[in-house]
Every structure is written in C-alpha cells, then in structure tokens.
Amino acid sequence: MVSKKILYALAIVTILVVAAGMFMMQKPSEQIGESTTTVTRSFTSTVTETPQVLSKSGAYELVGTSRAIRLSDPTQLEKIGVDVAVGPEDVAVDSQGRLYGGMVDGKIIRFQPDGSSPEVLADTKGRPLGLHFDADGNLIIADAIVGLLSMAPDGTLTVLSTEADDLPFKFTDDVDIAENGLIYFSDASYKHTITNLTAAGMDQPAGRLMVYDPETKTTTVLLEDLYFANGVAVSPDQSFVVVAESVAFRATRYWLTGPREGESEIFIDKLIEMPDGISSNGRDGFWMALYTYHRGTWLGLDTEGNIVHYIQLPFSTTFPLPGSYAPVTSVQEHDGVLYLGSTEAKGLARVPIPPDDLRQ
Ligand SMILES: [Ca+2]
C-alpha cells in the first residue's frame, strides 16, 4: 500500500525544491538585506494571491501570469463512489460507458455510466495502478505488486507478465495498448516495491519500459535506466510511445515506427511537478497528470511535447480536499469528459474537457 506519510515526505521535498528555486530566482539585489521573513512572506503571497482572470469559457477560466486554466465552476467537478472507492490511481471506461477503478485494497470496482451501482469485479490481492481495455474487452491491469494482469469481463484474473530479461518487476505502474494489440507498460523500479516508496523514488534509475505481445506471450524491454518509469501512452498516430520519468520531472519518447524506430529522446522536461499517468486524447495529443497536493493539476500536451493546457482544480488547504480532488494521478478522456484518478483521494472524479479557446 502507498504510505501517505512517505508521499507527504516526497511532496514536502518537492515543495522545498520549488521554494529553494524561487529563492534562487530572486535578483541578487533583492537577496542582499532581505530577511528570511521577507522570503517566507513572498512565498506565502504567491500561494494565496488572487490572480487576474484573463478570459472565461465554459466551466473554466484562464488566469494570471502562469496562464493556468482553472475550474471556476466547482459544481462541474463530479466525484463518484467516495464511500466505496479509495485511491483509484487510474480510471478506465468500457464500450458501454461504465467506469472502472483499481483501489488501494486491490479491488477492481465498476460503476454505471452515471456513477451509480458500484460492483466489486475482482481483487488482485496487490495494488492495481494502471488500467486499459484491450479490443476484446479485457481490462489490462498494471499491478504494482502482482505484475501485468488481464481481467476478463466476468472478473477472472490472469497473470500476463511478471519479469523481463530475467529481472522481476517490483513496481509495475502504468499500461497502454496500441491499435495492433501490443501492450506497453512500465515498471517504476526493479529494486524496490511500492511498500518502500521513498527508496523506490530515490534509488534510481531503476525503471523500465516494456512491451508485451499477447500472441507470443513474450515481454521485451524497450528502455531501461529510466528515473521511476510511470505513465505510459501510445501516440494517437501510433508512431511512438511516451513514458513519464517521475523523479527526473520529465517524459521520454520511444519511436515505434519511421526512420527513428527503436530510438528514444526527451519528450518534455523541466516539469514543475512530478509527472504521473499519461494518456492519449485519441486526437492530437496527451493528458499528463502532475502529482500535487491541495490542487489537482494536469497538462494537455501536443504530439511534440508542447504544453497546450495547464489545468488546475480549486485550491484547498485541507486534505482530502472536500471541494477539490488531488493528487490527480491519471486523466482519461472519454466522450467529451475527462475522468480523473488519484492514488490517495476517495472516489473517481470527472470534469468537462477544457475548451480549446483557453489553450496556452
Ligand atoms: Ca502512475
């Protein structure tokens, strides 16, 4: 299970790094003679200021110098299953519009499209993280403890893969499936399990990107020495796959076709927060969750890794955020709606897709 205390520790380290960065960014003339109190006050005012609203569209508004898109109408944030679903890191939607989440206790829970009637379909006895349906309606599960699994429509579980190159997975994290049926997935660490999240995050690079072929039942390593391999997404045109490297604050692109097939490169780096789940929007880019407390945050990226949306949910200083939802660890688009998952929050969530006229 994810230890909340360890996640808080990681979040605090992140905040300290950001705070240190803000301090370093101050002009030298401002540092001289400025007391620590002034620095603290300027950090606080940055967090609590009411930014200027540049424009509004639908349930969202474009704000301030960060050009973030904020959900200005909190009634548009719908939570689903808060009483039964804890820590659905990822969300999947089936062909009938029914919703699925994998919980901290190992259960796979399904809801009707309107969010009603939760049903426990299976228990992995592990920690299901990434979820994605294959073309036959099987739910493919990246389970941090058990490995790569397949859940048939009747709830029957089958283990697909637990190791590659004679090295067992310790922290299977996310999964996506190409149109040709190949299953791409990540292992955040071959050294440490999710029960020792701090070590898994610090003792890097130990992440790998793999592909599982359901026809040959073989697993092939595509990339190794990744810095906590997390979210995985195949591009809308199927030409590459993106894998998040959380503790390096970046994502890497691995080419599947074309002149650079088999090669990799940085897709986006210098992210302000740790990237978690990534998904294709099915059209022209990706949704990338950023791991943040107090305010659910994610990005919309184009296929060149440029940021086109920077979305934030309402801010809250109390956890678990009664009027908000965080940390957002996955974003899945389906029929004009964004479904949100979280390793920590209660319930799944959904919001409207931010309108194109509020793009960066
Ligand atoms: Ca993840």
Residues whose N, C-alpha, C, O or C-beta is under 5 A from the ligand:
A	BS01	CA	D173 D174 N230 G231 D276 G277 T329
